[in-house]
């Protein structure tokens, strides 16, 4: 029997938005149960070591001494004191993390974290991300976008294409073209929302085309009178399709070819690209290596963050990349240094092995940070792991649940839950309800279990 509506997310009619988006940012702080919260947008998850050091200083001096990683590759600072907004803004501004204060909440750009790093790398879309960010920050109309509107740039391996982008670019390499490791060698497929069709455009036009598509959404949202924040929220009769965007691109002088049967978002290539969601050492060309690690339940202490920053500065390329799987990639290490540095990060409590019981385990903030949460889900998830399972008393075993993420939520909002299919551990007044959810999974009967007793959890 399928779970009841209270046990799994349900598709709902698009909401009528009669107010502005209150999504937190670096300048608009959110009052949470544990103090104020700031969300700093990091397009493509990119940070220099100087910027990473500034975030550590902000967490240390103004916050609770931790950094939270989001499912969009951004950073949250929690436990901020009343009245610290000016000091925080000054720190971020000095580090170059606020290129445009009017645009800071709309710089939501996800890009494939390993683009340009692994041996069989497809085209590097990260140049697109930088160009798109600059275009956004120079656009007056873009300031009307919601803080939840999302651009997704997939390098062809299919790792981020299915993560719910409003405007998505999927890189396509030219047949027989030599790899250009500084930028896309071919073109791109542009998609909007859930439209299965796409537009094929030239690589150099991709960033500008993405902005034009976002502006087309704003036009459609205004015409609908719905106040929609995202493409999927546009009501029937006012939806945005690839054909609509094609017309807007023509008006902007950008050529596009309509593709009615484009590959499904998230379809993975058969080429042996590295798994960008898995921790470990990523082998690049020649002597290049990258380290990919995950933060347990998405939280890092300032000490852990400073170690990552030091490794990036001393042995890496001087940059860090945050991933939508609440991880960090350190590019540019020499092969000889990579195993030793990975061992240091293991000792520091980060997830460095795909076999770790912490891998694919996530949780919302829960209590005490969130007043809407029914319980301390992070403590309960940790206790469940210590008891030998990632869920309170286990989900019925079988191929349907194998390898899926497990996500603990303190209330039915399920903030930050994974995309696709996952094991949903939902706190209710009667205990935790556990079910398989998602578009790729057959419904399963949910069961209820009391939280496990608190116990020390295994090391990552």
C-alpha positions as CSV (number, residue, x, y, z in Angstrom):
1,X,0.0,0.0,0.0
2,X,1.5,3.4,-0.9
3,X,2.5,5.7,2.0
4,X,-0.2,8.2,3.1
5,X,0.2,11.8,1.9
6,X,1.9,12.7,5.2
7,X,4.7,10.3,4.7
8,X,6.0,11.4,1.4
9,X,6.3,14.6,-0.7
10,X,3.4,15.2,-3.0
11,X,3.1,17.1,-6.2
12,X,1.1,20.2,-5.6
13,X,-0.5,22.9,-7.8
14,X,1.8,25.9,-8.4
15,X,1.4,28.3,-5.5
16,X,0.2,31.9,-5.9
17,X,3.0,34.0,-4.6
18,X,1.6,37.2,-3.2
19,X,4.8,38.3,-1.5
20,X,8.4,38.7,-2.3
21,X,10.9,35.9,-1.8
22,X,12.3,35.9,1.7
23,X,15.1,33.5,1.0
24,X,18.1,34.4,3.2
25,X,21.3,35.8,1.8
26,X,24.6,37.3,2.9
27,X,23.0,40.7,3.5
28,X,19.4,39.6,4.3
29,X,19.9,37.5,7.4
30,X,17.3,35.0,8.6
31,X,16.3,34.8,12.3
32,X,16.6,31.1,13.3
33,X,16.1,29.4,16.6
34,X,19.9,29.3,17.2
35,X,20.6,32.9,16.1
36,X,20.7,34.6,12.7
37,X,21.6,32.7,9.6
38,X,23.5,34.0,6.5
39,X,23.6,32.1,3.1
40,X,26.5,33.1,0.9
41,X,26.1,32.3,-2.8
42,X,29.2,30.8,-4.4
43,X,28.6,30.4,-8.2
44,X,29.8,27.0,-9.3
45,X,30.9,26.5,-5.7
46,X,34.2,28.2,-6.5
47,X,36.4,29.7,-3.7
48,X,39.9,31.1,-3.6
49,X,41.9,30.3,-0.5
50,X,41.6,34.0,0.5
51,X,37.8,33.8,0.2
52,X,37.7,30.5,2.1
53,X,39.8,32.0,4.9
54,X,37.4,35.0,5.1
55,X,34.5,32.5,5.6
56,X,36.4,30.8,8.4
57,X,37.0,34.1,10.1
58,X,33.3,35.0,9.8
59,X,32.2,31.7,11.3
60,X,34.8,32.0,14.0
61,X,34.3,35.7,14.9
62,X,30.6,36.1,14.3
63,X,29.0,32.7,14.2
64,X,28.9,29.4,16.0
65,X,32.3,28.2,14.7
66,X,30.9,26.0,12.0
67,X,30.1,26.2,8.3
68,X,27.1,24.4,6.7
69,X,27.2,23.3,3.1
70,X,24.0,23.4,1.1
71,X,22.6,21.3,-1.7
72,X,23.4,24.1,-4.2
73,X,27.1,24.3,-3.3
74,X,26.7,27.4,-1.1
75,X,27.7,28.1,2.5
76,X,25.6,29.0,5.5
77,X,26.8,30.6,8.7
78,X,24.6,30.0,11.7
79,X,24.5,31.4,15.3
80,X,25.1,34.9,14.1
81,X,24.5,37.6,16.7
82,X,22.0,40.4,16.4
83,X,23.6,43.4,14.7
84,X,26.6,41.7,13.1
85,X,25.3,42.1,9.5
86,X,27.6,45.1,8.8
87,X,30.7,43.3,10.0
88,X,29.8,40.2,8.0
89,X,29.2,42.3,4.9
90,X,32.6,44.0,5.3
91,X,34.4,40.7,5.6
92,X,32.7,39.3,2.5
93,X,33.1,42.4,0.5
94,X,36.8,42.6,1.2
95,X,37.2,39.0,0.1
96,X,35.4,39.6,-3.2
97,X,32.4,37.6,-2.3
98,X,30.0,40.4,-2.9
99,X,30.6,41.6,-6.5
100,X,27.1,43.1,-6.6
101,X,25.1,43.6,-3.4
102,X,21.9,44.0,-5.4
103,X,22.4,40.6,-7.1
104,X,23.9,38.6,-4.2
105,X,20.9,36.3,-3.6
106,X,20.3,35.4,-7.3
107,X,23.8,34.1,-8.0
108,X,22.6,30.5,-7.8
109,X,24.8,28.7,-10.3
110,X,25.5,24.9,-10.0
111,X,28.3,23.4,-12.2
112,X,29.8,19.9,-12.5
113,X,32.3,19.9,-9.6
114,X,34.9,17.7,-11.4
115,X,34.7,19.5,-14.8
116,X,38.2,19.8,-16.2
117,X,39.8,17.6,-13.5
118,X,39.4,13.9,-14.2
119,X,41.3,11.9,-16.8
120,X,38.3,11.5,-19.2
121,X,37.0,14.9,-18.5
122,X,34.3,16.4,-20.8
123,X,34.3,20.0,-21.6
124,X,35.0,22.4,-18.8
125,X,31.8,24.4,-18.2
126,X,33.2,26.5,-15.4
127,X,34.2,29.3,-17.7
128,X,30.5,29.4,-18.6
129,X,29.7,29.8,-14.9
130,X,32.1,32.7,-14.5
131,X,30.7,34.4,-17.6
132,X,27.1,33.9,-16.5
133,X,27.8,35.3,-13.1
134,X,29.3,38.4,-14.6
135,X,26.3,38.8,-16.9
136,X,23.8,38.3,-14.0
137,X,25.6,40.9,-11.9
138,X,25.5,43.4,-14.8
139,X,21.8,42.9,-15.5
140,X,19.2,45.2,-14.1
141,X,16.3,43.0,-14.9
142,X,17.9,40.0,-13.2
143,X,17.5,41.6,-9.8
144,X,13.8,40.6,-10.1
145,X,14.7,36.9,-9.9
146,X,13.9,34.9,-6.8
147,X,16.7,33.8,-4.5
148,X,15.5,30.2,-5.3
149,X,15.9,30.5,-9.1
150,X,18.6,28.0,-10.2
151,X,21.0,27.8,-13.1
152,X,22.6,24.4,-13.7
153,X,25.7,23.8,-15.9
154,X,26.5,20.2,-16.6
155,X,29.7,19.3,-18.3
156,X,28.2,16.3,-20.1
157,X,28.6,13.6,-17.5
158,X,25.0,14.0,-16.2
159,X,25.9,14.7,-12.5
160,X,24.0,18.0,-12.0
161,X,21.6,18.1,-14.9
162,X,18.8,16.4,-12.9
163,X,19.2,18.7,-9.8
164,X,16.1,20.8,-10.5
165,X,17.5,23.7,-12.6
166,X,15.2,26.4,-13.9
167,X,17.6,27.0,-16.7
168,X,20.1,24.2,-17.5
169,X,23.0,24.0,-19.9
170,X,24.3,20.6,-20.9
171,X,27.7,20.7,-22.6
172,X,28.1,18.8,-25.9
173,X,31.6,18.2,-27.3
174,X,32.1,18.6,-31.0
175,X,32.5,15.1,-32.6
176,X,36.2,14.6,-33.2
177,X,37.1,17.9,-31.6
178,X,40.3,18.1,-29.4
179,X,39.6,18.7,-25.7
180,X,40.0,22.3,-24.6
181,X,40.6,22.2,-20.9
182,X,39.9,25.9,-20.5
183,X,36.4,26.0,-21.9
184,X,33.7,24.0,-23.8
185,X,34.9,22.6,-27.1
186,X,31.5,22.3,-28.6
187,X,28.0,23.5,-28.0
188,X,25.3,23.2,-25.4
189,X,21.7,22.0,-24.9
190,X,19.6,24.6,-23.1
191,X,16.6,23.4,-21.1
192,X,14.0,25.3,-19.1
193,X,12.2,23.7,-16.2
194,X,10.7,20.3,-16.9
195,X,10.3,20.8,-20.7
196,X,11.6,17.6,-22.3
197,X,12.6,19.5,-25.4
198,X,15.9,21.5,-25.6
199,X,17.7,24.1,-27.7
200,X,21.1,23.4,-29.3
201,X,23.3,26.6,-29.1
202,X,26.9,27.4,-29.8
203,X,29.2,27.2,-26.8
204,X,30.3,30.9,-26.9
205,X,26.6,31.9,-26.7
206,X,25.7,29.6,-23.7
207,X,26.1,32.1,-20.8
208,X,24.2,34.9,-22.6
209,X,21.5,32.4,-23.7
210,X,21.0,31.3,-20.1
211,X,20.4,34.9,-19.0
212,X,18.0,35.5,-21.9
213,X,16.1,32.4,-20.8
214,X,15.9,33.7,-17.2
215,X,14.6,37.0,-18.5
216,X,12.0,35.1,-20.6
217,X,10.9,33.5,-17.3
218,X,10.5,36.9,-15.7
219,X,8.3,38.0,-18.6
220,X,6.1,34.9,-18.3
221,X,5.8,35.3,-14.5
222,X,4.7,38.9,-14.9
223,X,2.1,38.0,-17.5
224,X,0.7,35.1,-15.4
225,X,0.2,37.4,-12.4
226,X,1.2,34.4,-10.2
227,X,4.3,35.9,-8.6
228,X,6.1,32.7,-9.5
229,X,9.6,32.3,-8.1
230,X,10.6,29.3,-10.3
231,X,9.8,28.0,-13.8
232,X,7.8,25.0,-12.4
233,X,5.5,27.4,-10.5
234,X,4.2,29.1,-13.6
235,X,0.5,28.2,-13.9
236,X,-1.1,26.4,-16.8
237,X,-1.4,28.5,-19.9
238,X,1.6,30.6,-18.9
239,X,4.4,27.9,-18.8
240,X,7.8,28.6,-20.3
241,X,8.9,26.1,-23.0
242,X,12.0,25.7,-25.1
243,X,10.0,27.1,-28.1
244,X,9.3,30.3,-26.0
245,X,12.9,30.7,-25.2
246,X,13.9,30.1,-28.8
247,X,11.9,33.1,-29.8
248,X,13.6,35.2,-27.1
249,X,17.0,34.0,-28.3
250,X,16.2,35.0,-31.9
251,X,15.2,38.5,-30.6
252,X,18.6,38.7,-28.8
253,X,20.5,37.6,-32.0
254,X,21.4,34.1,-30.6
255,X,21.0,31.2,-32.9
256,X,19.3,28.0,-31.6
257,X,18.1,24.7,-33.0
258,X,15.0,23.1,-31.5
259,X,15.6,19.5,-30.3
260,X,12.3,17.7,-29.6
261,X,13.9,14.5,-28.3
262,X,16.9,15.6,-26.2
263,X,18.6,13.3,-23.7
264,X,16.8,13.1,-20.4
265,X,18.2,15.3,-17.6
266,X,20.7,13.3,-15.7
267,X,21.3,10.8,-18.4
268,X,24.9,9.6,-17.9
269,X,27.4,9.1,-20.7
270,X,29.0,5.7,-21.2
271,X,32.5,7.2,-21.0
272,X,34.4,6.4,-17.8
273,X,34.1,9.8,-16.0
274,X,34.8,9.9,-12.3
275,X,31.8,10.0,-9.9
276,X,31.6,13.6,-8.7
277,X,29.5,12.6,-5.7
278,X,32.0,10.0,-4.3
279,X,34.8,10.9,-1.9
280,X,38.4,10.0,-2.6
281,X,41.3,10.8,-4.9
282,X,40.4,11.9,-8.5
283,X,43.0,11.0,-11.1
284,X,43.7,13.8,-13.6
285,X,46.0,13.9,-16.6
286,X,49.7,13.5,-16.0
287,X,50.6,14.0,-12.3
288,X,47.5,16.0,-11.4
289,X,45.2,14.8,-8.6
290,X,42.2,16.2,-6.9
291,X,40.8,15.4,-3.4
292,X,37.1,15.0,-3.0
293,X,35.7,14.8,0.6
294,X,32.3,15.2,2.2
295,X,31.2,16.9,5.4
296,X,29.4,14.6,7.8
297,X,25.7,15.7,7.7
298,X,26.9,18.8,5.8
299,X,28.6,20.6,8.7
300,X,32.2,21.5,9.1
301,X,34.1,23.0,12.0
302,X,36.3,26.0,11.5
303,X,39.2,23.8,12.2
304,X,38.3,21.3,9.5
305,X,37.6,24.2,7.1
306,X,41.0,25.8,7.8
307,X,42.8,22.5,7.2
308,X,41.1,22.2,3.8
309,X,42.1,25.8,3.0
310,X,45.7,25.1,4.0
311,X,46.0,22.0,1.8
312,X,44.6,24.0,-1.1
313,X,47.1,26.7,-0.5
314,X,50.2,24.5,0.1
315,X,49.7,21.6,-2.2
316,X,46.8,22.4,-4.4
317,X,45.8,25.0,-7.0
318,X,44.9,27.6,-4.4
319,X,41.2,27.0,-5.0
320,X,38.3,25.0,-3.5
321,X,35.1,23.8,-5.1
322,X,32.0,23.1,-3.1
323,X,29.6,20.4,-4.4
324,X,25.8,19.9,-4.3
325,X,26.5,16.8,-2.3
326,X,27.8,18.9,0.6
327,X,31.4,18.1,-0.2
328,X,34.6,19.9,-1.1
329,X,37.0,19.3,-4.0
330,X,40.6,20.4,-3.8
331,X,42.1,20.5,-7.3
332,X,45.7,20.6,-8.5
333,X,47.6,18.3,-6.0
334,X,50.7,16.4,-7.1
335,X,50.2,12.6,-7.1
336,X,52.8,12.1,-4.4
337,X,51.0,14.4,-1.9
338,X,47.4,13.3,-2.5
339,X,47.3,10.1,-0.3
340,X,49.0,11.8,2.6
341,X,46.7,14.8,2.5
342,X,43.7,12.6,2.2
343,X,44.8,10.7,5.3
344,X,45.0,14.0,7.1
345,X,41.4,14.8,6.2
346,X,40.3,11.4,7.3
347,X,41.9,12.0,10.7
348,X,40.2,15.4,10.9
349,X,36.8,13.7,10.7
350,X,35.9,14.2,7.0
351,X,34.3,11.6,4.8
352,X,37.1,10.4,2.4
353,X,36.0,6.8,1.6
354,X,32.9,5.8,-0.5
355,X,32.5,2.8,1.9
356,X,32.0,5.1,4.9
357,X,28.7,4.7,6.7
358,X,28.4,8.5,6.6
359,X,28.4,8.5,2.8
360,X,24.9,9.3,1.3
361,X,23.6,10.2,4.8
362,X,22.1,13.6,5.2
363,X,19.8,15.6,7.5
364,X,18.1,19.0,7.8
365,X,19.2,21.4,10.5
366,X,16.7,20.1,13.1
367,X,16.6,21.2,16.7
368,X,17.9,23.3,18.3
369,X,18.6,25.4,15.1
370,X,15.1,25.1,13.6
371,X,12.0,25.9,15.7
372,X,9.8,24.0,13.2
373,X,11.7,20.7,13.7
374,X,10.1,18.1,16.0
375,X,13.4,16.7,17.2
376,X,17.2,16.8,17.0
377,X,17.4,14.9,13.7
378,X,21.2,15.1,13.5
379,X,21.7,13.5,17.0
380,X,19.1,10.9,16.1
381,X,20.8,10.1,12.7
382,X,24.1,9.9,14.5
383,X,22.7,7.5,17.0
384,X,21.1,5.3,14.3
385,X,24.5,5.1,12.6
386,X,26.1,4.0,15.9
387,X,23.4,1.3,16.2
388,X,24.5,0.0,12.8
389,X,21.8,1.4,10.5
390,X,21.3,4.7,8.7
391,X,17.5,4.6,9.6
392,X,15.9,4.0,13.0
393,X,15.1,0.3,12.7
394,X,16.0,-0.2,9.1
395,X,14.0,-0.2,5.9
396,X,13.0,-3.5,4.3
397,X,16.0,-4.6,2.3
398,X,16.0,-5.1,-1.4
399,X,17.3,-3.7,-4.7
400,X,15.0,-0.7,-4.6
401,X,16.7,0.9,-1.6
402,X,20.3,-0.1,-2.4
403,X,22.7,2.8,-2.9
404,X,20.0,5.5,-2.4
405,X,20.7,8.5,-0.2
406,X,19.2,8.5,3.3
407,X,17.8,11.8,4.4
408,X,16.5,12.7,7.9
409,X,13.9,15.5,8.2
410,X,12.6,17.2,11.3
411,X,9.2,18.2,9.7
412,X,7.2,17.6,6.5
413,X,9.0,20.5,4.7
414,X,12.0,18.2,4.3
415,X,14.4,21.2,3.7
416,X,17.5,20.3,1.7
417,X,16.3,16.8,0.7
418,X,18.0,15.1,-2.2
419,X,16.7,15.1,-5.8
420,X,15.5,12.0,-7.5
421,X,14.8,9.0,-5.3
422,X,15.9,8.7,-1.6
423,X,15.1,7.0,1.7
424,X,12.9,9.5,3.5
425,X,13.2,9.4,7.4
426,X,10.6,11.9,8.5
427,X,10.0,12.9,12.2
428,X,6.4,12.9,13.2
429,X,4.6,13.2,16.6
430,X,4.5,9.3,16.7
431,X,8.2,8.8,15.8
432,X,10.0,8.5,12.6
433,X,8.3,7.4,9.4
434,X,10.5,5.8,6.8
435,X,9.7,5.3,3.1
436,X,11.3,5.2,-0.3
437,X,10.3,8.3,-2.2
438,X,11.0,9.9,-5.5
439,X,10.1,9.7,-9.2
440,X,12.3,6.7,-9.9
441,X,11.1,4.5,-7.1
442,X,7.9,2.4,-6.6
443,X,6.0,3.5,-3.5
444,X,6.6,1.4,-0.4
445,X,4.7,1.1,2.8
446,X,6.1,3.5,5.4
447,X,6.8,2.3,8.9
448,X,7.1,4.1,12.2
449,X,10.0,3.7,14.7
450,X,11.1,5.4,17.8
451,X,14.4,7.2,17.6
452,X,17.4,5.1,18.7
453,X,19.3,5.7,22.0
454,X,22.1,8.2,21.7
455,X,25.5,6.5,21.3
456,X,28.9,7.4,19.8
457,X,28.8,7.2,16.0
458,X,31.5,5.5,13.9
459,X,34.2,7.6,12.4
460,X,33.6,8.9,8.9
